Amino acid sequence: MVREDTSLERFVASNDPAALDRQMHEFLKTAFDGADWPGIKVTRSLVEQHFPEFVQALWDTMKGPLPLGEDTFLSALEKLTTNSPSGRESRVARFFEAIRDVLFTTLPATGTRVGRATTRKAPAPPTVGALAGKWRDGDGMLCSVAGDLCTFDGKDVQQITVGDGLPCLRGWIATSVTPKRVEWRAQGGTKMEWIKEASVGSNGGYPQAHDIKVMGGLWQSSQGRLCAVWQGNCTCTTGASGPLTIQAGGAIELNGWKTTSVTPTEVKWDRSGQSMSWSRFASPKDVTALVGVWKNTDGLVCTVAEGQCNFIPKGSPALVLKDGILSLNGWTVTAITEKKVSWMKSGQSTKSSMEWERIEQVDDIEGLRGSWSTSDGLQCDVEGAVCSFRAPANTIRLTMKDGLPALNAWRAVAIRGQSISWRKAGKELEWKRA
């Protein structure tokens, strides 16, 4: 199909067919981490499904830095080859994963041709013995296998059984085992990977497989987004969110971005030559995505502003930010979007979740309603989104600005049962219930 693609025609025509075959053969070998292919049949329809992405990856690589004096096409293909598997391009990785999927749906006895080489027969199915050693799962948890027992993080011990000739663990089936990776499948088709535990990574002395745990908590991206990482999943206030996956070699991938460096205070990313960084927030006051009026799943309403949280009718628990983890009265933030905040609370015997939903209309904030006396000696009544002052008589409509109720450029930064605090350009105003 490479020779048939019109966009690659001029590159293919200028190359020696034997040299092209050799490089393509080396490239395809990396689908199985450099080992010979098992005896599988890769259909044209499968290749056609992923071929456009492969071509785009080639073009992106050809546009990047390549050795001077070398053939552009072959050098790009070689670069995609040498980057595998430790730094495999995400589009190539999806193509190879689809190829490996074929192995577990059909295992013919005869070999198949790759380039000019003939592969061997299909390898024996994974065995329990092949799992021996230390691995990291997709959440960064350490899995130590000895005999038919797997110990998770040194505590939870589970027995590995055999079903239909394949190792089984907690409802997962081991479908592939290489020296660096184990692929697991659940009954519903969900996939999971174990990566061989590295002794020490290159990221500031931190083992690379630990990076997902190091990345837990809240981050400010250089693109202006807030990103919350919790148990291997990343949720951003805007833009794409998704699972963090550990690639072969220890790099973390998120929607095509791969980590180049991970420390407790900074994460650096790269995607096809583009760079991005994450940094930690210094204090709860800096987490501006949390500013607003919220209603939780228990029906309680609170106001968050200036790093403080005030509940109606009462209660002002402290927001605490430590090592990137934001907590409130024992609850930990697990995700923040523009309209929702997710929380988790863990105890010795209980584990529960809670959600906040943003209140976007002034009319829905019942804590504003009623009669008030202001600190500058005025009296007013609030009903719905209308504030009516008595003397001098004046009616002003309340609006929402940056998540908070606003009145003539004053913003309500704390709404309590008996008082409201307002701020405007460094000035303060207090309301008390009349």
RODO-2510 file (C-alpha; in nm, 4 decimals, decimal comma):
residues 434
     n   res          X          Y          Z
     1     m     0,0000     0,0000     0,0000
     2     v     0,2963     0,2301     0,0497
     3     r     0,3800     0,1942    -0,3209
     4     e     0,0150     0,2589    -0,4138
     5     d    -0,0275     0,5806    -0,2138
     6     t    -0,0186     0,8797    -0,4485
     7     s     0,1053     1,1195    -0,1784
     8     l     0,4153     0,9015    -0,1294
     9     e     0,4663     0,8141    -0,4963
    10     r     0,7609     1,0473    -0,5622
    11     f     0,9452     0,9252    -0,2516
    12     v     0,8905     0,5561    -0,3300
    13     a     0,9928     0,5968    -0,6962
    14     s     1,3281     0,7495    -0,6013
    15     n     1,4242     0,4624    -0,3685
    16     d     1,5783     0,1234    -0,4296
    17     p     1,2975    -0,1345    -0,3792
    18     a     1,5288    -0,3623    -0,1810
    19     a     1,6280    -0,0790     0,0574
    20     l     1,2632     0,0148     0,1027
    21     d     1,1684    -0,3465     0,1771
    22     r     1,4489    -0,3809     0,4318
    23     q     1,3498    -0,0652     0,6195
    24     m     0,9816    -0,1536     0,6106
    25     h     1,0646    -0,4985     0,7452
    26     e     1,2613    -0,3455     1,0356
    27     f     0,9740    -0,1064     1,1034
    28     l     0,7090    -0,3799     1,1146
    29     k     0,9220    -0,5982     1,3433
    30     t     0,8720    -0,3437     1,6224
    31     a     0,5025    -0,4368     1,6391
    32     f     0,6179    -0,7291     1,8553
    33     d     0,9046    -0,5447     2,0291
    34     g     1,1590    -0,6621     1,7714
    35     a     1,0665    -1,0312     1,7867
    36     d     0,9609    -1,2339     1,4831
    37     w     0,5964    -1,2084     1,3969
    38     p     0,3737    -1,5012     1,4942
    39     g     0,1796    -1,6774     1,2206
    40     i    -0,1079    -1,4357     1,1736
    41     k    -0,2959    -1,3054     0,8731
    42     v    -0,3166    -0,9270     0,8558
    43     t    -0,5991    -0,8338     0,6198
    44     r    -0,5936    -0,5443     0,3759
    45     s    -0,9030    -0,3950     0,5422
    46     l    -0,7201    -0,3753     0,8762
    47     v    -0,4246    -0,1983     0,7145
    48     e    -0,6556     0,0397     0,5258
    49     q    -0,8228     0,1358     0,8521
    50     h    -0,4959     0,2665     1,0018
    51     f    -0,2960     0,3490     0,6895
    52     p    -0,3995     0,7203     0,6693
    53     e    -0,2712     0,7744     1,0248
    54     f     0,0539     0,5959     0,9407
    55     v     0,1020     0,8155     0,6323
    56     q     0,0344     1,1296     0,8370
    57     a     0,2895     1,0159     1,0951
    58     l     0,5415     0,9693     0,8127
    59     w     0,4720     1,3171     0,6765
    60     d     0,5018     1,4770     1,0219
    61     t     0,8337     1,2977     1,0749
    62     m     0,9650     1,4039     0,7327
    63     k     0,8883     1,7660     0,8238
    64     g     1,0965     1,7356     1,1413
    65     p     1,4746     1,7229     1,1868
    66     l     1,6407     1,4422     0,9885
    67     p     2,0059     1,3579     0,9019
    68     l     2,1540     1,5749     0,6281
    69     g     2,2405     1,3999     0,3026
    70     e     2,0145     1,1008     0,3735
    71     d     1,6978     1,0026     0,1901
    72     t     1,4053     1,1876     0,3545
    73     f     1,1543     0,9028     0,3235
    74     l     1,3809     0,6219     0,4469
    75     s     1,5188     0,8412     0,7280
    76     a     1,1664     0,9216     0,8491
    77     l     1,0715     0,5542     0,8400
    78     e     1,3909     0,4682     1,0271
    79     k     1,3166     0,7335     1,2875
    80     l     0,9715     0,5851     1,3466
    81     t     1,1411     0,2467     1,3771
    82     t     1,4150     0,3498     1,6200
    83     n     1,1619     0,5333     1,8371
    84     s     0,9838     0,2056     1,8990
    85     p     0,8920     0,0770     2,1461
    86     s     1,0168     0,3162     2,4154
    87     g     0,9032     0,6316     2,2388
    88     r     0,6595     0,4948     1,9861
    89     e     0,4591     0,7517     1,7906
    90     s     0,0963     0,7285     1,9074
    91     r    -0,0531     0,6728     1,5587
    92     v     0,1958     0,3967     1,4872
    93     a     0,1217     0,2463     1,8299
    94     r    -0,2511     0,2237     1,7461
    95     f    -0,1686     0,0485     1,4159
    96     f     0,0570    -0,2041     1,5914
    97     e    -0,2006    -0,2644     1,8646
    98     a    -0,4582    -0,3530     1,5984
    99     i    -0,2075    -0,5969     1,4472
   100     r    -0,1429    -0,7602     1,7859
   101     d    -0,5192    -0,7912     1,8358
   102     v    -0,5288    -1,0323     1,5417
   103     l    -0,3031    -1,2697     1,7356
   104     f    -0,5771    -1,3354     1,9917
   105     t    -0,8579    -1,3946     1,7445
   106     t    -0,6764    -1,6400     1,5170
   107     l    -0,3525    -1,8348     1,5516
   108     p    -0,2839    -2,0237     1,2258
   109     a    -0,0083    -2,2805     1,2191
   110     t     0,1610    -2,1462     0,9068
   111     g     0,3784    -1,8388     0,8884
   112     t     0,3177    -1,5124     0,7028
   113     r     0,5524    -1,2900     0,5056
   114     v     0,6722    -0,9532     0,6352
   115     g     0,8695    -0,7656     0,3695
   116     r     1,1055    -1,0392     0,2402
   117     a     1,1298    -1,2407     0,5591
   118     t     0,9147    -1,5377     0,6535
   119     t     0,7991    -1,5495     1,0155
   120     r     0,7889    -1,8490     1,2437
   121     k     0,4871    -2,0329     1,3729
   122     a     0,2700    -1,8755     1,6422
   123     p     0,4377    -1,8710     1,9846
   124     a     0,3065    -2,0705     2,2745
   125     p     0,0300    -1,8981     2,4771
   126     p     0,1369    -1,6931     2,7828
   127     t     0,2115    -1,8936     3,0961
   128     v     0,1968    -1,8114     3,4653
   129     g     0,5722    -1,8609     3,4843
   130     a     0,6292    -1,5896     3,2238
   131     l     0,4688    -1,3360     3,4587
   132     a     0,7398    -1,3756     3,7241
   133     g     0,8928    -1,0454     3,8312
   134     k     0,7864    -0,6917     3,9168
   135     w     0,5513    -0,4898     3,6988
   136     r     0,3573    -0,1616     3,7045
   137     d    -0,0054    -0,1486     3,5964
   138     g    -0,1778     0,1462     3,4260
   139     d    -0,2430     0,3161     3,7628
   140     g     0,1227     0,2890     3,8657
   141     m     0,0551     0,0101     4,1162
   142     l     0,3415    -0,2331     4,1792
   143     c     0,2539    -0,5943     4,0948
   144     s     0,5031    -0,8556     4,2165
   145     v     0,4567    -1,2075     4,0794
   146     a     0,6191    -1,5130     4,2349
   147     g     0,4908    -1,8585     4,1503
   148     d     0,1142    -1,8329     4,1098
   149     l     0,0755    -1,5414     4,3536
   150     c     0,0594    -1,1699     4,2703
   151     t     0,1146    -0,9117     4,5441
   152     f    -0,0188    -0,5597     4,4809
   153     d     0,1796    -0,2763     4,6467
   154     g     0,3158    -0,5240     4,8998
   155     k    -0,0235    -0,5803     5,0636
   156     d    -0,3022    -0,7420     4,8621
   157     v    -0,2137    -1,0996     4,7577
   158     q    -0,4132    -1,2638     4,4782
   159     q    -0,3770    -1,6075     4,3185
   160     i    -0,3176    -1,6350     3,9444
   161     t    -0,5304    -1,9124     3,7969
   162     v    -0,5430    -2,0660     3,4492
   163     g    -0,8545    -2,0542     3,2325
   164     d    -0,8704    -2,1786     2,8724
   165     g    -0,4940    -2,2199     2,8888
   166     l    -0,4242    -1,8524     2,9774
   167     p    -0,3286    -1,6865     3,3096
   168     c    -0,6236    -1,5191     3,4839
   169     l    -0,6138    -1,2594     3,7614
   170     r    -0,9084    -1,0712     3,9106
   171     g    -1,1199    -1,1331     3,6015
   172     w    -0,8420    -1,0280     3,3628
   173     i    -0,6844    -1,2671     3,1095
   174     a    -0,3176    -1,2364     3,0091
   175     t    -0,3196    -1,2409     2,6284
   176     s     0,0433    -1,1503     2,5617
   177     v     0,3669    -1,1545     2,7634
   178     t     0,7002    -1,0133     2,6465
   179     p     1,0067    -0,9361     2,8582
   180     k     0,8887    -0,5730     2,8864
   181     r     0,5099    -0,5864     2,8743
   182     v     0,2003    -0,7876     2,9669
   183     e    -0,1298    -0,7282     2,7905
   184     w    -0,4511    -0,8125     2,9766
   185     r    -0,8122    -0,8268     2,8612
   186     a    -1,1355    -0,8251     3,0593
   187     q    -1,4473    -1,0074     2,9463
   188     g    -1,6021    -0,6893     2,8042
   189     g    -1,2970    -0,6220     2,5878
   190     t    -1,1355    -0,3652     2,8208
   191     k    -0,7558    -0,3631     2,7908
   192     m    -0,4838    -0,3110     3,0486
   193     e    -0,1048    -0,3193     3,0319
   194     w     0,1683    -0,4050     3,2773
   195     i     0,5107    -0,2546     3,2135
   196     k     0,8269    -0,4143     3,3513
   197     e     0,9402    -0,2272     3,6606
   198     a     1,2470    -0,0166     3,5886
   199     s     1,5139     0,0121     3,8565
   200     v     1,5540     0,3881     3,8226
   201     g     1,4188     0,6213     3,5546
   202     s     1,5765     0,9308     3,4037
   203     n     1,3281     1,1786     3,5444
   204     g     1,5061     1,3376     3,8383
   205     g     1,5826     1,0006     3,9970
   206     y     1,2200     0,8869     4,0022
   207     p     1,1374     0,5402     3,8679
   208     q     0,9492     0,6065     3,5457
   209     a     0,6680     0,3656     3,6305
   210     h     0,6075     0,5695     3,9466
   211     d     0,5370     0,8795     3,7417
   212     i     0,1593     0,8380     3,7321
   213     k     0,1500     0,8476     4,1128
   214     v     0,3887     1,1429     4,1203
   215     m     0,1530     1,3198     3,8776
   216     g    -0,1508     1,2852     4,1047
   217     g    -0,3309     1,6099     4,1924
   218     l    -0,3903     1,9471     4,0279
   219     w    -0,1770     2,1097     3,7578
   220     q    -0,1753     2,4338     3,5607
   221     s    -0,0819     2,3715     3,1983
   222     s     0,1158     2,6161     2,9857
   223     q    -0,1924     2,6236     2,7617
   224     g    -0,3978     2,7766     3,0444
   225     r    -0,5948     2,4675     3,1428
   226     l    -0,6386     2,3155     3,4858
   227     c    -0,5706     1,9411     3,4782
   228     a    -0,6645     1,7068     3,7621
   229     v    -0,4978     1,3645     3,7778
   230     w    -0,6558     1,0952     3,9905
   231     q    -0,5934     0,7187     3,9804
   232     g    -0,4478     0,7260     3,6306
   233     n    -0,7117     0,9507     3,4740
   234     c    -0,6729     1,3145     3,3737
   235     t    -0,9639     1,5609     3,3618
   236     c    -0,9099     1,9086     3,2179
   237     t    -1,1360     2,2116     3,2599
   238     t    -1,1341     2,2548     2,8821
   239     g    -1,0051     2,0425     2,5991
   240     a    -0,9506     1,6689     2,5819
   241     s    -0,9331     1,4507     2,8911
   242     g    -0,8530     1,0825     2,9173
   243     p    -0,6522     0,8043     3,0789
   244     l    -0,2791     0,8268     3,1397
   245     t    -0,1063     0,5194     2,9994
   246     i     0,2445     0,3924     3,0598
   247     q     0,4198     0,3233     2,7318
   248     a     0,6929     0,0671     2,6817
   249     g     1,0042     0,2256     2,8291
   250     g     0,8147     0,4199     3,0959
   251     a     0,6912     0,7348     2,9181
   252     i     0,3386     0,8494     3,0077
   253     e     0,0975     0,9204     2,7219
   254     l    -0,2149     1,1394     2,7248
   255     n    -0,4041     1,1936     2,4001
   256     g    -0,0876     1,1685     2,1911
   257     w     0,1263     1,3771     2,4301
   258     k     0,4217     1,1943     2,5892
   259     t     0,6152     1,2928     2,8967
   260     t     0,9791     1,3859     2,8528
   261     s     1,0335     1,4735     3,2192
   262     v     0,8331     1,4190     3,5390
   263     t     0,9074     1,5640     3,8830
   264     p     0,6704     1,6334     4,1754
   265     t     0,6466     2,0006     4,0685
   266     e     0,6715     1,9955     3,6889
   267     v     0,5772     1,7725     3,3953
   268     k     0,7098     1,8316     3,0446
   269     w     0,5299     1,6937     2,7398
   270     d     0,5985     1,6521     2,3681
   271     r     0,3741     1,5690     2,0737
   272     s     0,5180     1,5641     1,7229
   273     g     0,7677     1,8372     1,8078
   274     q     0,5207     2,0518     2,0041
   275     s     0,5994     2,1106     2,3701
   276     m     0,3811     2,1701     2,6737
   277     s     0,4466     2,1854     3,0467
   278     w     0,2472     2,1453     3,3668
   279     s     0,3289     2,3200     3,6931
   280     r     0,1835     2,2952     4,0426
   281     f    -0,0426     2,5607     4,1964
   282     a     0,1173     2,7549     4,4808
   283     s    -0,1990     2,7926     4,6960
   284     p    -0,5769     2,7261     4,6881
   285     k    -0,6233     3,0923     4,5877
   286     d    -0,4538     3,0146     4,2539
   287     v    -0,7094     2,7460     4,1627
   288     t    -0,9376     2,9937     3,9872
   289     a    -1,1420     2,7170     3,8188
   290     l    -1,2941     2,6521     4,1623
   291     v    -1,4185     3,0112     4,2017
   292     g    -1,7977     3,0264     4,1978
   293     v    -2,1195     2,9229     4,3679
   294     w    -2,1742     2,5476     4,3925
   295     k    -2,4418     2,3028     4,5052
   296     n    -2,3310     1,9606     4,6261
   297     t    -2,5068     1,6249     4,6082
   298     d    -2,6384     1,6784     4,9646
   299     g    -2,8130     1,9975     4,8534
   300     l    -2,5746     2,2332     5,0367
   301     v    -2,4628     2,5544     4,8647
   302     c    -2,1201     2,7097     4,9032
   303     t    -1,9214     3,0015     4,7642
   304     v    -1,5545     2,9629     4,6722
   305     a    -1,3415     3,2730     4,6193
   306     e    -1,0043     3,4084     4,7286
   307     g    -0,8988     3,0607     4,8386
   308     q    -1,1852     3,0270     5,0891
   309     c    -1,5024     2,8199     5,0976
   310     n    -1,8189     2,9384     5,2746
   311     f    -2,1282     2,7218     5,3124
   312     i    -2,4864     2,8404     5,3527
   313     p    -2,6178     2,8663     5,6233
   314     k    -2,2831     2,8253     5,8028
   315     g    -1,9450     2,6609     5,7946
   316     s    -1,6138     2,7759     5,6463
   317     p    -1,3838     2,4726     5,6246
   318     a    -1,0310     2,5459     5,5057
   319     l    -0,9207     2,4589     5,1543
   320     v    -0,5825     2,2844     5,1838
   321     l    -0,3362     2,2348     4,8976
   322     k    -0,0472     1,9994     4,9707
   323     d     0,1773     1,8296     4,7131
   324     g    -0,0762     1,9201     4,4449
   325     i    -0,3679     1,7542     4,6278
   326     l    -0,6567     1,9906     4,7089
   327     s    -0,8708     1,8861     5,0041
   328     l    -1,1611     2,0230     5,2048
   329     n    -1,2680     1,8780     5,5394
   330     g    -1,1246     1,5351     5,4496
   331     w    -1,2576     1,5359     5,0927
   332     t    -1,0099     1,5297     4,8020
   333     v    -1,0686     1,6836     4,4586
   334     t    -1,0470     1,4183     4,1864
   335     a    -1,1710     1,6203     3,8868
   336     i    -1,2609     1,9799     3,7999
   337     t    -1,4439     2,0890     3,4860
   338     e    -1,6114     2,4203     3,4030
   339     k    -1,9407     2,3086     3,5583
   340     k    -1,8599     2,0225     3,7942
   341     v    -1,6189     1,9258     4,0736
   342     s    -1,5752     1,5627     4,1844
   343     w    -1,4603     1,4711     4,5340
   344     m    -1,3556     1,1484     4,7080
   345     k    -1,3350     1,0757     5,0795
   346     s    -1,1543     0,7710     5,2147
   347     g    -1,1633     0,6318     5,5654
   348     q    -1,0631     0,3166     5,7451
   349     s    -1,3783     0,1338     5,6443
   350     t    -1,5658     0,3694     5,4117
   351     k    -1,5037     0,5274     5,0769
   352     s    -1,7539     0,7672     4,9245
   353     s    -1,7810     1,0245     4,6501
   354     m    -1,9493     1,3605     4,6140
   355     e    -2,0054     1,6105     4,3351
   356     w    -2,0514     1,9848     4,3154
   357     e    -2,2456     2,1451     4,0310
   358     r    -2,1962     2,5089     3,9416
   359     i    -2,4934     2,7452     3,9952
   360     e    -2,5030     2,9688     3,6883
   361     q    -2,8144     3,1799     3,7498
   362     v    -2,8532     3,4404     4,0260
   363     d    -3,2195     3,3395     4,0689
   364     d    -3,1048     2,9949     4,1862
   365     i    -2,8965     3,1300     4,4788
   366     e    -3,1487     3,1286     4,7623
   367     g    -2,8909     3,2618     5,0097
   368     l    -2,9105     3,6054     4,8427
   369     r    -3,2819     3,6494     4,9034
   370     g    -3,4137     3,8607     5,1895
   371     s    -3,3657     4,2005     5,3531
   372     w    -3,0166     4,3354     5,4154
   373     s    -2,8370     4,6208     5,5900
   374     t    -2,5110     4,7298     5,4243
   375     s    -2,1940     4,8471     5,5984
   376     d    -2,2326     5,1874     5,4313
   377     g    -2,5737     5,2408     5,5962
   378     l    -2,8147     5,1401     5,3196
   379     q    -3,1109     4,9011     5,3289
   380     c    -3,2046     4,6693     5,0443
   381     d    -3,4244     4,3741     4,9538
   382     v    -3,3243     4,0941     4,7153
   383     e    -3,5800     3,8850     4,5339
   384     g    -3,4700     3,6605     4,2510
   385     a    -3,2110     3,8550     4,0521
   386     v    -3,3370     4,2013     4,1552
   387     c    -3,1942     4,4147     4,4370
   388     s    -3,4181     4,7033     4,5504
   389     f    -3,2623     4,9773     4,7673
   390     r    -3,5024     5,1695     4,9935
   391     a    -3,3536     5,5153     5,0495
   392     p    -3,2673     5,6464     4,8095
   393     a    -3,4932     5,4207     4,6055
   394     n    -3,3056     5,2349     4,3366
   395     t    -3,3443     4,8986     4,1638
   396     i    -3,0413     4,7109     4,0290
   397     r    -3,0311     4,3747     3,8567
   398     l    -2,7835     4,1153     3,9885
   399     t    -2,5769     3,9278     3,7289
   400     m    -2,3161     3,6508     3,7331
   401     k    -1,9559     3,7523     3,6621
   402     d    -1,6661     3,5060     3,6604
   403     g    -1,8830     3,2564     3,8489
   404     l    -1,9931     3,4948     4,1277
   405     p    -2,2995     3,7214     4,1809
   406     a    -2,2203     4,0801     4,0800
   407     l    -2,3874     4,4110     4,1711
   408     n    -2,2531     4,7321     4,0143
   409     a    -1,9023     4,5793     3,9759
   410     w    -1,9136     4,4440     4,3333
   411     r    -1,8728     4,0643     4,3516
   412     a    -2,0117     3,8464     4,6298
   413     v    -1,7031     3,6516     4,7421
   414     a    -1,8677     3,4886     5,0474
   415     i    -2,2375     3,4126     5,0978
   416     r    -2,3272     3,2928     5,4470
   417     g    -2,6548     3,2435     5,6293
   418     q    -2,6496     3,5871     5,7973
   419     s    -2,3971     3,7884     5,5974
   420     i    -2,2474     3,8492     5,2521
   421     s    -1,8985     3,9811     5,1763
   422     w    -1,8500     4,1909     4,8609
   423     r    -1,5261     4,3007     4,6879
   424     k    -1,4501     4,5615     4,4218
   425     a    -1,1008     4,6730     4,3192
   426     g    -0,9580     4,6076     4,6651
   427     k    -1,2539     4,7644     4,8473
   428     e    -1,4738     4,5680     5,0903
   429     l    -1,8456     4,5842     5,1686
   430     e    -2,0468     4,3763     5,4135
   431     w    -2,4180     4,2975     5,4213
   432     k    -2,5997     4,1770     5,7352
   433     r    -2,9496     4,0362     5,7450
   434     a    -3,1958     4,2968     5,8597
***
